Amino acid sequence: RLADLGYKAFSGSMMVLTVFASALCSVRVYRMLRHRKARQEAGDSLEPAQN
């Protein structure tokens, strides 16, 4: 009974941790891609001025 409750609590906390970690990771990747895209657009707009 107690072990079953402990297992449920453990699996629940691990699930929350996994979801939280994946959310953090996806936000980080999204920011990185957005930053790279913005930097690329800035570079594209700067290129004609240099030529």
Secondary structure, DSSP 8 states (H G I E B T S, - for coil): -HHHHHHHHHHHHHHHHHHHHHHHHHHHHHHHHHHHHHHHHHHHHHHHHH-
